[in-house]
Amino acid sequence: MVEAKPVPAENEQRNEEFGVPAVDVEHDRDTFLPRPSDSPNDPLNWSIYLKGAILIQVCLLAAIGTLNTAIINPAYGPLAKEFHITTVRASYQTTVVIALNGVGPFLWIPLANVYGRRPVYLFTTLLGFGSALGSAYAKNFNQLIVARVFNGLWPAAMALGPATVVDLFFYHQRGRAMGIFTVILTSGAHIAPIVGGLIGQYLGWRWTFKFAAILDGVMLVIITFCLPETLYIRDQARLTRTMSEREIDFTPKTYASQLRLYSTFPQLKLRWNQFIIPSLKMARYPSVLFPALYYAASYGFASILPAVTVASIFSAAFHWNTLEIGLAYGGALSIGGILGEFAAGLVLDAIIKRARHQFAGANPPPEIRLKAIWTGAILVPAGLLIYGFTLAYHVFWFAPLFGMGLACFGLQVIATTCYTYSIDSYRAESSETAQLFNLIRQEFGMTYAFYVVKLCQKIGYQWAFFLFTIFNVLAFIPMVMLMFKGREWREKLGVPRNVNALDAEYEGPVETDKLGGEGKLEEN
């Protein structure tokens, strides 16, 4: 254990802003989490401008991945007409993508942990470009399904993005970086129907996929020259102590060396048990499993459900065309999501700031963050009820859209709280935690297209969405249990061992990258 050193009072306010103990994080080696090396190849030593540029590229890759999934949604009608199928069946090609979005990271993340992030980003973006073009030129629905299978595998950034954030930023910088990643990631799916509705109405449904391919191609060119490798294994004997020791000469030659197609790390070896087992191991921890399940239920009801059903429901209820559907529900999700993310950040910051005063400047237990979730726990059910009942009784179109936006507002609060709580509980396993979240969310959400429209028609929109509301409330009960028992359960289960593939394969000392509960740093 290495105790944090005190600093003058003028530094306390700045450090509290970043959520770290009252220590001088820029000059004291003992506050570096993780501790940087003295190498210019170490991403922790790169300038904040280069880190920011890399972060934006990864965020855009994730956003374009979700855009690829949802851009066709407003154009189900024209697609169904051309292939002589029902609108509900037309939605199945989106269902396939949603399902494979959750499966793909089980292949990409182990490869990225051994051969580097860059080759995975390059290959998957190329795969996205080719599969989007294949979708655009499909001659029948079966060919479209095959193309969409490959299209669903490509958005590696959705799960690999948090790992890249960890590569680039110190602990006290990651909160803001993760916030940016979350906002841009979700914005892709929210903007997609607006763009897809406009293109689908005036250029046809095939051009929605062509537009997605253009975006994928542009990003492929950009990351080929502007996205360096961020995976780095630090020599524990070359860790720096002070800011002066970190004045690294980062030259164009050094940058160019990080643009190689793939990297090799002798310390790391690819093994079969790295592909599925690491993330599933995290399911044994309630502080990961319960938030993942609740987030999946909320995301499915408040985001995926309208995405795969809105074209059928709104065209029948309001006789809207492709453009009107895209603008309406895309706008509702975008406004609700952006305002919800902004509110979630303010609430979480206020809660943590107050808690740190109560804990005399030390980091409070992660369960403190769960206080912020109540806003989402109330608004998501409220939005679902408004959406279902106003559709059932043919209320003015603004009312169901308001319900959709309100549910999405609450969803963003839930998403931010659940992610930050689980990752804060097990920071060393952040990539595995994010991967498990992604799997449960996508596989839960892919089921809606098969039954929701038929269920609503059979029992009524009001009772169908009342049923979804009950399920969402039941999923919240374990979260209440975590508020009271979470810390006790974490202490009883202990720190995860041999979960992270990098830690398991690296021969040598391993930093846990964790802050102790008493304002100290822990080091294994």
C-alpha positions as CSV (number, residue, x, y, z in Angstrom):
1,M,0.0,0.0,0.0
2,V,1.3,3.4,-0.9
3,E,-0.3,6.3,1.0
4,A,-1.3,9.4,-0.8
5,K,0.6,12.5,0.1
6,P,-1.0,15.8,1.3
7,V,-0.8,18.9,-0.8
8,P,-1.6,22.6,-0.3
9,A,-5.2,23.6,-0.1
10,E,-5.2,25.2,-3.6
11,N,-4.8,21.8,-5.2
12,E,-7.7,20.1,-3.3
13,Q,-10.4,21.8,-5.3
14,R,-8.9,20.8,-8.6
15,N,-8.4,17.2,-7.6
16,E,-11.9,16.9,-6.2
17,E,-13.2,18.0,-9.6
18,F,-11.6,14.9,-11.1
19,G,-12.8,12.6,-8.3
20,V,-9.4,11.6,-6.8
21,P,-7.9,12.1,-3.4
22,A,-6.4,15.4,-2.4
23,V,-3.0,14.8,-4.0
24,D,-1.0,16.5,-6.7
25,V,-1.8,14.2,-9.6
26,E,0.6,16.0,-12.0
27,H,3.8,15.7,-10.1
28,D,3.5,12.8,-7.6
29,R,4.3,9.4,-9.0
30,D,2.2,7.7,-6.3
31,T,-1.0,9.3,-7.8
32,F,-0.5,7.9,-11.4
33,L,-3.0,5.2,-12.1
34,P,-1.7,3.3,-14.0
35,R,1.9,4.5,-13.6
36,P,3.4,5.6,-16.9
37,S,6.7,4.4,-18.3
38,D,9.5,6.5,-19.7
39,S,8.9,5.4,-23.3
40,P,7.5,7.6,-26.1
41,N,5.5,4.6,-27.2
42,D,3.5,4.6,-24.0
43,P,0.1,6.1,-24.8
44,L,-0.1,7.6,-21.3
45,N,2.8,9.9,-22.3
46,W,1.2,11.2,-25.5
47,S,-0.2,14.8,-25.7
48,I,-3.8,15.5,-24.6
49,Y,-4.5,16.6,-28.2
50,L,-3.4,13.3,-29.7
51,K,-5.4,11.4,-27.1
52,G,-8.4,13.5,-27.8
53,A,-8.1,12.9,-31.6
54,I,-7.9,9.1,-31.0
55,L,-10.8,9.2,-28.6
56,I,-13.0,11.0,-31.2
57,Q,-12.1,8.5,-33.9
58,V,-13.0,5.6,-31.7
59,C,-16.3,7.3,-30.7
60,L,-17.2,7.9,-34.3
61,L,-16.5,4.3,-35.2
62,A,-18.8,3.2,-32.4
63,A,-21.5,5.7,-33.5
64,I,-21.3,4.7,-37.1
65,G,-21.6,1.1,-36.0
66,T,-24.9,1.8,-34.3
67,L,-25.9,4.0,-37.3
68,N,-25.3,1.0,-39.6
69,T,-27.7,-1.0,-37.5
70,A,-30.6,1.4,-37.4
71,I,-30.4,3.5,-40.5
72,I,-32.8,1.2,-42.4
73,N,-35.5,1.2,-39.8
74,P,-37.7,4.0,-41.1
75,A,-37.6,2.4,-44.6
76,Y,-39.0,-1.0,-43.7
77,G,-42.1,-0.2,-45.8
78,P,-40.3,0.3,-49.2
79,L,-38.0,-2.6,-48.4
80,A,-40.9,-4.9,-47.7
81,K,-42.8,-3.8,-50.8
82,E,-39.8,-4.5,-53.1
83,F,-39.2,-8.0,-51.6
84,H,-42.9,-8.8,-51.2
85,I,-42.7,-9.4,-47.5
86,T,-44.5,-8.0,-44.4
87,T,-43.1,-5.0,-42.6
88,V,-42.6,-7.1,-39.5
89,R,-40.5,-9.6,-41.5
90,A,-38.5,-6.7,-43.0
91,S,-37.4,-5.8,-39.5
92,Y,-35.7,-9.2,-39.0
93,Q,-32.6,-8.0,-40.8
94,T,-32.2,-5.4,-38.1
95,T,-32.8,-8.1,-35.5
96,V,-29.9,-10.1,-36.9
97,V,-27.6,-7.1,-36.6
98,I,-28.6,-6.4,-33.1
99,A,-27.9,-10.0,-32.0
100,L,-24.5,-10.1,-33.7
101,N,-23.5,-6.7,-32.2
102,G,-23.5,-8.6,-28.9
103,V,-21.6,-11.7,-30.2
104,G,-18.9,-10.0,-32.3
105,P,-16.9,-8.5,-29.4
106,F,-16.2,-12.1,-28.1
107,L,-14.1,-12.5,-31.2
108,W,-12.6,-9.0,-31.5
109,I,-11.6,-8.2,-27.9
110,P,-9.3,-11.2,-27.3
111,L,-7.6,-10.5,-30.7
112,A,-7.2,-6.8,-29.8
113,N,-5.7,-7.8,-26.4
114,V,-3.0,-9.8,-28.1
115,Y,-2.3,-8.3,-31.5
116,G,-3.3,-4.7,-30.7
117,R,-6.3,-2.4,-31.1
118,R,-5.4,-1.0,-34.5
119,P,-5.6,-4.1,-36.7
120,V,-9.0,-4.9,-35.2
121,Y,-10.3,-1.4,-35.9
122,L,-8.9,-1.5,-39.5
123,F,-10.3,-5.0,-40.3
124,T,-13.7,-4.5,-38.8
125,T,-14.2,-1.1,-40.5
126,L,-13.3,-2.7,-43.8
127,L,-15.8,-5.5,-43.0
128,G,-18.4,-2.9,-42.3
129,F,-17.7,-1.1,-45.6
130,G,-18.0,-4.3,-47.6
131,S,-21.1,-5.7,-45.8
132,A,-22.9,-2.3,-46.1
133,L,-22.3,-2.4,-49.9
134,G,-23.5,-6.0,-50.0
135,S,-26.7,-5.0,-48.2
136,A,-27.3,-2.2,-50.7
137,Y,-27.0,-4.5,-53.7
138,A,-28.8,-7.5,-52.3
139,K,-31.1,-9.1,-54.9
140,N,-33.5,-10.8,-52.5
141,F,-34.2,-10.8,-48.8
142,N,-32.0,-13.9,-48.1
143,Q,-29.0,-12.1,-49.6
144,L,-29.8,-9.1,-47.5
145,I,-29.9,-11.2,-44.3
146,V,-26.4,-12.7,-45.2
147,A,-24.9,-9.3,-45.8
148,R,-26.4,-8.0,-42.6
149,V,-24.9,-10.9,-40.6
150,F,-21.4,-9.6,-41.6
151,N,-22.6,-6.1,-41.0
152,G,-23.6,-7.0,-37.4
153,L,-20.1,-8.3,-36.7
154,W,-18.1,-5.2,-37.5
155,P,-18.8,-2.6,-34.8
156,A,-15.9,-3.7,-32.6
157,A,-15.7,-0.1,-31.1
158,M,-18.9,-0.6,-29.2
159,A,-17.1,-2.9,-26.8
160,L,-13.5,-2.1,-27.5
161,G,-13.9,1.6,-27.0
162,P,-13.8,1.5,-23.2
163,A,-10.6,-0.5,-23.4
164,T,-9.0,2.1,-25.7
165,V,-10.0,4.8,-23.1
166,V,-8.2,2.8,-20.4
167,D,-5.1,2.6,-22.7
168,L,-5.0,6.4,-23.2
169,F,-6.1,8.0,-20.0
170,F,-5.1,8.0,-16.3
171,Y,-7.8,7.1,-13.9
172,H,-8.5,10.7,-12.9
173,Q,-9.2,11.5,-16.6
174,R,-11.3,8.5,-17.6
175,G,-14.6,9.7,-16.3
176,R,-14.9,12.6,-18.8
177,A,-13.5,10.5,-21.6
178,M,-16.1,7.7,-20.9
179,G,-18.8,10.3,-20.8
180,I,-17.9,11.6,-24.3
181,F,-17.7,8.0,-25.6
182,T,-21.2,7.1,-24.2
183,V,-22.9,10.2,-25.6
184,I,-21.4,9.8,-29.1
185,L,-22.1,6.0,-29.1
186,T,-25.8,6.4,-28.3
187,S,-26.2,9.4,-30.7
188,G,-25.4,7.2,-33.7
189,A,-28.5,5.1,-33.1
190,H,-30.6,8.2,-32.4
191,I,-29.5,10.1,-35.5
192,A,-29.8,7.1,-37.8
193,P,-33.6,7.2,-38.3
194,I,-33.5,10.9,-39.1
195,V,-30.8,10.3,-41.8
196,G,-32.4,7.0,-42.9
197,G,-35.9,8.5,-43.1
198,L,-34.6,11.4,-45.3
199,I,-32.6,9.1,-47.6
200,G,-35.2,6.4,-47.7
201,Q,-37.9,8.8,-48.7
202,Y,-36.1,10.5,-51.6
203,L,-33.4,8.1,-52.8
204,G,-34.8,4.7,-51.7
205,W,-34.0,2.1,-49.1
206,R,-30.9,0.9,-50.9
207,W,-29.2,4.3,-50.5
208,T,-29.5,4.1,-46.7
209,F,-26.9,1.2,-46.9
210,K,-24.9,3.0,-49.5
211,F,-24.7,6.1,-47.3
212,A,-23.6,3.8,-44.4
213,A,-20.9,2.3,-46.7
214,I,-19.6,5.8,-47.6
215,L,-19.3,6.7,-43.9
216,D,-17.5,3.4,-43.2
217,G,-15.1,4.0,-46.2
218,V,-14.3,7.6,-45.0
219,M,-13.6,6.3,-41.5
220,L,-11.3,3.5,-42.9
221,V,-9.2,6.1,-44.7
222,I,-9.0,8.3,-41.6
223,I,-8.0,5.6,-39.1
224,T,-5.5,4.2,-41.5
225,F,-3.4,7.4,-41.2
226,C,-4.6,8.9,-37.9
227,L,-5.3,6.0,-35.4
228,P,-2.0,4.7,-33.8
229,E,-1.8,1.6,-31.8
230,T,-2.7,2.2,-28.1
231,L,-2.0,-1.2,-26.6
232,Y,1.2,-1.1,-24.6
233,I,2.8,-3.4,-22.1
234,R,4.8,-1.4,-19.5
235,D,8.2,-2.4,-18.2
236,Q,7.6,-2.3,-14.4
237,A,11.3,-1.3,-13.9
238,R,10.9,1.8,-16.1
239,L,8.0,3.5,-14.4
240,T,8.4,7.3,-13.9
241,R,8.2,9.3,-10.7
242,T,7.6,12.9,-11.6
243,M,6.4,15.1,-14.4
244,S,9.9,16.0,-15.4
245,E,10.7,12.3,-16.0
246,R,7.7,12.2,-18.4
247,E,9.0,14.9,-20.8
248,I,9.2,12.4,-23.6
249,D,10.3,13.3,-27.1
250,F,7.4,12.2,-29.3
251,T,8.7,12.5,-32.9
252,P,7.0,11.9,-36.2
253,K,9.1,8.8,-36.5
254,T,7.6,7.5,-33.2
255,Y,4.1,8.3,-34.5
256,A,4.7,6.5,-37.8
257,S,6.0,3.4,-35.9
258,Q,2.6,3.2,-34.2
259,L,0.8,3.0,-37.5
260,R,2.0,-0.5,-38.4
261,L,-0.7,-2.9,-39.5
262,Y,-0.3,-5.2,-36.4
263,S,1.8,-5.4,-33.3
264,T,3.5,-8.3,-31.5
265,F,4.0,-8.6,-27.8
266,P,6.2,-11.5,-26.7
267,Q,4.5,-11.4,-23.3
268,L,1.1,-12.1,-24.7
269,K,-0.2,-15.3,-26.3
270,L,-3.6,-16.0,-27.7
271,R,-5.4,-18.9,-26.1
272,W,-8.8,-20.4,-26.8
273,N,-10.1,-19.6,-23.3
274,Q,-9.7,-15.9,-23.8
275,F,-12.7,-15.7,-26.3
276,I,-15.7,-16.2,-24.1
277,I,-14.7,-17.2,-20.6
278,P,-13.2,-13.9,-19.3
279,S,-16.4,-11.9,-19.7
280,L,-18.7,-14.6,-18.5
281,K,-16.6,-14.9,-15.3
282,M,-17.8,-11.4,-14.4
283,A,-21.4,-12.6,-14.3
284,R,-20.7,-14.2,-10.9
285,Y,-20.4,-10.7,-9.4
286,P,-23.8,-9.1,-8.5
287,S,-22.3,-5.6,-8.9
288,V,-21.9,-6.4,-12.6
289,L,-24.7,-8.9,-13.4
290,F,-27.6,-7.0,-11.7
291,P,-26.8,-3.6,-13.4
292,A,-26.2,-5.4,-16.7
293,L,-29.6,-7.0,-16.6
294,Y,-31.4,-3.9,-15.5
295,Y,-29.7,-1.8,-18.2
296,A,-30.6,-4.4,-20.8
297,A,-34.2,-4.4,-19.8
298,S,-34.4,-0.6,-19.8
299,Y,-32.4,-0.3,-23.1
300,G,-34.6,-2.9,-24.8
301,F,-37.9,-1.3,-23.8
302,A,-36.9,2.3,-24.2
303,S,-34.6,2.2,-27.3
304,I,-34.6,-1.1,-29.3
305,L,-38.3,-1.7,-29.0
306,P,-39.3,1.5,-30.8
307,A,-36.5,1.1,-33.2
308,V,-37.7,-2.2,-34.6
309,T,-41.5,-1.5,-34.4
310,V,-42.0,2.2,-35.0
311,A,-42.2,1.9,-38.8
312,S,-45.1,-0.6,-38.5
313,I,-46.9,1.1,-35.6
314,F,-46.7,4.7,-36.8
315,S,-47.5,4.0,-40.4
316,A,-50.7,2.2,-39.3
317,A,-51.6,4.6,-36.6
318,F,-50.8,8.0,-38.3
319,H,-50.3,7.0,-41.9
320,W,-46.8,8.5,-42.0
321,N,-44.3,8.1,-44.8
322,T,-40.7,7.1,-44.4
323,L,-39.4,10.6,-43.9
324,E,-42.0,11.5,-41.2
325,I,-41.3,8.3,-39.3
326,G,-37.6,8.9,-39.3
327,L,-37.8,12.5,-38.3
328,A,-40.3,11.9,-35.5
329,Y,-38.9,9.0,-33.6
330,G,-35.3,9.9,-34.4
331,G,-35.9,13.4,-33.0
332,A,-37.6,12.1,-29.9
333,L,-34.8,9.6,-29.1
334,S,-32.1,12.2,-29.8
335,I,-33.6,15.0,-27.6
336,G,-34.4,12.6,-24.8
337,G,-31.0,10.9,-25.0
338,I,-28.9,14.1,-25.0
339,L,-30.8,15.7,-22.2
340,G,-30.8,12.5,-20.2
341,E,-27.0,12.1,-20.5
342,F,-26.5,15.8,-19.5
343,A,-28.7,15.3,-16.5
344,A,-27.0,12.0,-15.5
345,G,-23.6,13.7,-15.5
346,L,-24.8,16.5,-13.3
347,V,-26.6,14.2,-10.9
348,L,-23.6,11.8,-10.6
349,D,-21.1,14.6,-10.1
350,A,-23.2,16.2,-7.4
351,I,-23.7,12.9,-5.6
352,I,-20.0,12.1,-5.7
353,K,-19.0,15.6,-4.6
354,R,-21.3,15.5,-1.6
355,A,-20.1,12.0,-0.7
356,R,-16.5,12.9,-0.8
357,H,-17.1,15.6,1.7
358,Q,-18.8,13.1,4.0
359,F,-15.9,10.7,3.6
360,A,-13.3,13.5,4.4
361,G,-11.9,13.6,0.9
362,A,-11.5,9.9,0.4
363,N,-13.2,8.1,-2.5
364,P,-16.7,6.8,-1.4
365,P,-17.8,3.2,-2.1
366,P,-19.2,2.7,-5.6
367,E,-22.7,2.1,-4.2
368,I,-22.9,5.8,-3.6
369,R,-23.4,6.2,-7.4
370,L,-26.6,4.2,-7.4
371,K,-28.4,7.1,-5.7
372,A,-28.6,8.7,-9.2
373,I,-30.5,5.8,-10.7
374,W,-33.9,6.8,-9.2
375,T,-34.5,9.4,-11.9
376,G,-34.3,6.8,-14.6
377,A,-36.1,4.2,-12.6
378,I,-39.2,6.5,-12.5
379,L,-39.0,8.0,-16.0
380,V,-38.6,4.9,-18.0
381,P,-41.8,3.2,-16.7
382,A,-43.6,6.6,-17.0
383,G,-42.5,7.0,-20.6
384,L,-43.5,3.4,-21.5
385,L,-47.0,3.9,-20.1
386,I,-47.5,7.2,-21.9
387,Y,-46.3,5.6,-25.2
388,G,-48.6,2.6,-24.9
389,F,-51.8,4.2,-23.7
390,T,-51.6,7.2,-26.1
391,L,-51.2,4.8,-29.0
392,A,-54.1,2.6,-27.8
393,Y,-56.5,5.6,-27.5
394,H,-55.3,7.4,-30.7
395,V,-54.1,10.5,-28.9
396,F,-52.4,13.3,-30.9
397,W,-49.0,12.0,-32.3
398,F,-47.0,14.3,-30.0
399,A,-48.1,12.3,-26.9
400,P,-46.5,8.9,-27.8
401,L,-43.4,10.7,-29.1
402,F,-43.2,12.5,-25.8
403,G,-43.5,9.2,-24.0
404,M,-40.7,7.8,-26.1
405,G,-38.4,10.7,-25.4
406,L,-39.2,10.6,-21.7
407,A,-38.3,6.9,-21.6
408,C,-35.0,7.6,-23.5
409,F,-34.2,10.4,-21.1
410,G,-34.5,8.0,-18.2
411,L,-32.6,5.3,-20.1
412,Q,-29.5,7.6,-20.4
413,V,-29.5,8.1,-16.6
414,I,-29.7,4.3,-16.1
415,A,-27.0,3.6,-18.6
416,T,-24.5,6.1,-17.2
417,T,-25.2,5.0,-13.6
418,C,-25.0,1.3,-14.3
419,Y,-21.8,1.5,-16.4
420,T,-19.9,3.8,-14.0
421,Y,-21.0,1.8,-11.0
422,S,-19.9,-1.6,-12.4
423,I,-16.7,-0.4,-13.8
424,D,-15.9,1.6,-10.7
425,S,-16.4,-1.7,-8.7
426,Y,-14.0,-3.7,-10.8
427,R,-11.8,-1.2,-12.8
428,A,-9.1,-3.8,-13.8
429,E,-11.8,-5.8,-15.6
430,S,-13.5,-2.8,-17.3
431,S,-13.3,-4.3,-20.8
432,E,-14.8,-7.6,-19.7
433,T,-17.5,-5.8,-17.8
434,A,-18.4,-3.7,-20.9
435,Q,-18.4,-6.8,-23.0
436,L,-20.9,-8.5,-20.7
437,F,-23.1,-5.4,-20.7
438,N,-23.0,-5.4,-24.5
439,L,-23.9,-9.1,-24.8
440,I,-26.8,-9.1,-22.4
441,R,-28.2,-5.8,-23.9
442,Q,-28.0,-6.9,-27.5
443,E,-29.3,-10.4,-27.1
444,F,-32.2,-9.2,-24.9
445,G,-33.1,-6.5,-27.3
446,M,-33.0,-8.6,-30.5
447,T,-36.2,-10.6,-29.4
448,Y,-38.7,-7.7,-29.8
449,A,-39.2,-7.8,-33.5
450,F,-40.5,-11.3,-33.4
451,Y,-43.5,-10.7,-31.1
452,V,-44.1,-7.1,-30.1
453,V,-46.3,-5.9,-32.9
454,K,-48.5,-9.1,-32.9
455,L,-48.7,-8.9,-29.1
456,C,-49.8,-5.3,-29.2
457,Q,-52.5,-6.1,-31.8
458,K,-53.8,-9.0,-29.8
459,I,-54.0,-7.5,-26.3
460,G,-53.8,-3.8,-27.1
461,Y,-50.9,-1.3,-26.9
462,Q,-51.9,-0.2,-23.5
463,W,-51.7,-3.6,-21.9
464,A,-48.7,-4.7,-23.8
465,F,-46.7,-1.7,-22.6
466,F,-48.2,-2.0,-19.1
467,L,-46.7,-5.5,-19.2
468,F,-43.3,-4.2,-20.3
469,T,-43.5,-1.6,-17.5
470,I,-44.0,-4.3,-14.9
471,F,-41.0,-6.3,-16.2
472,N,-38.9,-3.1,-16.0
473,V,-39.9,-2.5,-12.4
474,L,-39.2,-6.1,-11.5
475,A,-35.7,-5.7,-13.0
476,F,-35.1,-2.8,-10.7
477,I,-35.5,-4.8,-7.5
478,P,-32.0,-6.2,-7.6
479,M,-30.6,-2.7,-8.0
480,V,-32.3,-1.7,-4.7
481,M,-30.7,-4.7,-3.1
482,L,-27.3,-3.5,-4.4
483,M,-27.8,-0.2,-2.7
484,F,-28.0,-1.8,0.7
485,K,-25.9,-5.0,0.2
486,G,-23.6,-4.2,-2.7
487,R,-20.5,-3.3,-0.6
488,E,-21.0,-6.3,1.6
489,W,-21.3,-8.7,-1.4
490,R,-18.2,-7.2,-3.1
491,E,-16.1,-7.6,0.0
492,K,-17.3,-11.2,0.5
493,L,-16.5,-12.2,-3.1
494,G,-13.2,-10.4,-3.2
495,V,-11.2,-9.1,-6.1
496,P,-11.6,-11.0,-9.4
497,R,-8.6,-13.2,-10.3
498,N,-7.3,-14.3,-13.7
499,V,-10.2,-12.7,-15.5
500,N,-8.4,-10.1,-17.7
501,A,-6.6,-11.7,-20.5
502,L,-3.7,-9.2,-20.4
503,D,-3.2,-9.8,-16.6
504,A,-3.4,-13.5,-17.0
505,E,-0.8,-13.8,-19.8
506,Y,1.7,-11.1,-18.7
507,E,4.7,-12.5,-17.0
508,G,5.6,-10.1,-14.3
509,P,4.1,-7.7,-11.7
510,V,0.6,-6.5,-12.5
511,E,-0.9,-3.2,-11.4
512,T,-4.5,-3.4,-10.4
513,D,-5.2,0.2,-11.4
514,K,-7.5,0.7,-8.4
515,L,-8.0,3.2,-5.7
516,G,-8.4,2.0,-2.2
517,G,-11.5,3.0,-0.2
518,E,-9.5,5.0,2.3
519,G,-7.9,7.4,-0.2
520,K,-4.9,5.2,-0.8
521,L,-3.5,3.4,-3.8
522,E,-3.4,-0.3,-4.0
523,E,-0.6,-2.2,-5.8
524,N,-0.2,-5.9,-6.3
